[in-house]
Amino acid sequence: MTTLRVGVGSGNPVKRRAVELALGAAADDDLPSDPTGVAVESVPVDSGVSEQPTGHAETIAGAENRAAAVLDAEPRGGAGAPDDGATYDLGVGVEGGVAGFDGADGRYLIMWAAVTDGDRVGRAAGPSLALPADVAARIDDGEELGPVMDVLLDTDGIAERGGAAGALTNGRVDRAEALAAGVSGALGPFVTDLY
């Protein structure tokens, strides 16, 4: 009996929930090592990129850096996780950023995920959402999206709840589910032989 130990390179509960959703959607028999269970643990690590990643390259790098850093981290033995000192089987990094797209005006909220076992890396994007012009201008002036949205909405810690994605769609896009789409795509090389 083996438990697949997955570390999420963030202390943000929404990112952990996204990974739980993505792994919950996977069939047990397609996960690496055919585990009898899955333990998902938050592992706060440095992204190695700016607080507000700008562009796809920086956002992808942040996700990849987080995933790789998890594999170097000491397992924390969270709820449901074996406390045996074993390393993580998979490291997952999730990073949100702001970028433009060729052929589309304006700036967009983007989401990238990376999954690694130390040898292979899977990468995928979640949905992209247009930013209002005034929000994009503040980001271009050096502000971070989460705090900008907190000020606009008179909230605190939006990044750990519905996020900008939820606010920009009046709750129609759930941040955890949106991030889970990216994580599910990044799991591709680990759950299918097509890669």
N, C-alpha and C positions, 0 to 999 in steps of 0.2 A: 504494500500500500504506500503510495507516494502522494504527497501534496505538492501541487505546482505553486511555488512561491513567487509572487509577482510584486515588485516594488514600483510604486508610482513616485516619480521624482518631484514631489511637491507636498507641502503640508495642507494645500487647499482641499477641503472636503468635496468640492464639486468635481475636481479632477479625479479624486479617488473613486467617486460614485460613477464617473464616466467609464473608468476602467472596469468596475464591477458590472456595469450594464453591458459593456462590450464582451466581457468574458461570459456573462450569463447568457448571451445570445449564441455563444459557440456551443456546438455539440461536444459532450464530454469526450467522445472518441476521436475528435479531430485536434485536441490540444496536445502540445508536445509532451512526450513521456507517458501518454495515456493515464493521467492522474486520477486518483480516487477523490480528490478534492482540490479546491483552489483557495489560496489565502492571498488577499490583496492588502498590502500595507503601504501607508504613506511614508515616504522617505524624503524629508526636506533636503534638497540639494541646490547648489547654485546653477543657474542656467548658463552662465558664462557669456550672456549677452546683456544688452541694456534692459532697464526696467520696462521700457516700452519698445519692443522690437519693431523695427520698421523695414518692410520689404519681406519677400518670401525667403530669401537666403538667410537673413538673420533669424527669422522665426523658425525655420527648419533647423538651423544650427542650435537654437535654444532647446528644441525638442530632443534633438540627437544628444546634446550635451547632458541633458537631464537623464535620459535613458541610460547612457553609458555610466554616469556618476552613480546611479543606483547599484550597478553591479560591483562597484568598489566600496559601497557603504556597508556598514555593519548591520545585519538584520536586527530589527527592533522587537520582533516577537509580539506583534499586535494581536487584537482579538481574533481568535480562530486560527492563528498562525502557530506552527510548531516552534517551540523555544529551544531549538537544538543547535543554534549557532551556525546553521548551514547558510550558504549564500543564496541570493535570489536566482531563480531560474530565468526570469525575464525582467528586464528593466523597461519601464514605460516613461516616456517624456511627452508632455502635452504643453504646447506653447501657443498663446494668442498674440497676434500682432496686428499691424495696420499696413496695408499695401494698396497699390494700384494694380490695374489690369490693363493690358494692351486692348484697345478697342472699347474701353468703358471709361467714362468720365468719373472723377471723384476718387475718394479713398474708401477702403473697405476694411471692416473687421475680418481678419482671417484666423484660421485655426489649423495647426499642424500637430501631428502625433508621430512619434517614432517608437518602435519596439525593437529591443535587441536581446540576444542571448550571449553576446560577446563575440560571436562569429558573424552572424547575419544581422542586417538592419532592415526593418520594414518601415516605410514612410507613407503617410496619407494625409489628406486635408479634410477638414470638416467643412460645413457650409461657410460661405462668405456673405456678409451683409453690408450694404451701403451705409456709410456714416453720414449723418446730416452735415451740411457744409460748415456750420459753426463749430461742431465737434471736431471735424477734420482740421479746421484752422488751428484750433487749440493744440491738437496733437502735433501739427507741423511746427508750432511755436515751442515744442519741447515738453508739453504736459503728457501725463499718462492717462490712458483711456478710463480705467477704473475710477480714479479720483475725479476726473472730469464728469463722468456720469453721476457719481455721488453728489457733486455740487449741483448739477442740473436737476436731479431728482430729489434733492434734500434727504439723502440716505447716507448710510455708512457701511462700507464693506460689500458693495454690490457684487464684486468679483467672487465672493464666496457664497453667493446666492444665485439669483437669476442671470446675473451678468449683463453686459451691454446687449448681448443677443436677446435676452428676454425683454429688456426695456425697449429695444428698437422694434420689436415685433408685438408689443403689448402682450407678452407671455406666450405667443404662438410658437416660438422657438425656445425650448427648454435648454439651458446651457449644458447641463450634464448630458442630455441626449445628443446635442450637436457635437460635443467633444467625443462622445462615444462613437459617432459615425467615423471620425478620424481614426480613433483607436482601432475600431473594427477593421478598417481598411489596412492599417499598419500591421495588423496581425496576419494578413494574407500569407506571407512567406512561411508562417509557422503553423498554419491550419490547412494548407493545401499543397499538393505536389506540383502545381502549375509553375512555380517559380524556380 
